[in-house]
Amino acid sequence: MTYTVYGAAGSGSVPVEAALTLIGAPFEVVEAVTWEGEAERAKVAAVNPMRQIPALVTPEGETITESAAILIWLAERHPEAALGPEPCDPRRAQFLRWMTFVPASIYSMYWVRDVPSRLAGEDEAAQAELLRRSAERIAECWGRMESQIRPDRFLLGPELTVLDLYVAVASRWTPHRARFHQVAPRMGEVVRRVDALPELRDFWARRFPFEGNYTG
């Protein structure tokens, strides 16, 4: 009963892998660094025609794509791990709200940033401006989330959810943790707690080490 994750170190597959680690479910990773070229994207084509990661193949052989969908599904599939509020939980609405907000408003910006010529053409100045503006947009979105959430020990209360794993990973990407802590200081305290979870210490060291811009 093994899961297969198509992903890469430091990528959007990391919160999925972290969730599986906390659940205690066996899984294997097919490493596919899709932003490095066609050969890497081809590794994912059989399970995701978009050739993007993450993709999860369940023990039953079903494929699930989209990081938020995978995380929500895993929380529901493994209620014993208590990684997401159930439908009757008063936290459920905000859980779904923010689990949707992160990919829609923040994660989606990295499709633009990975290959800026997709929207800016070959003009280097235009590409640089796109990178600058997209980084500011990401910071702005984190700030908006910060202004509308009231964290406890974790983002939705005293208990860890997959939302905490999602934000802990995405907050390390550009414009990186230093900027994240500027615009979302209360959420920043939460992601530090997630970074420090003893259950994930070895996992973080393997899949997203705290180095350079990724510290904090």
Secondary structure, 3 states (H helix, E strand, C coil): CCEEEEECCCCCCHHHHHHHHHHCCCEEEEECCHHHCHHHHHCCCCCCCCCCCCEEECCCCCEEECHHHHHHHHHHHCHHHCCCCCCCCCCHHHHHHHHHHHHHHHHCHHHHHHCCHHHHCCCHHHHHHHHHHHHHHHHHHHHHHHHHCCCCCECCECCCCHHHHHHHHHCCCCCHHHHHHHHCHHHHHHHHHHHCCHHHHHHHHHHCCCCHHHCC
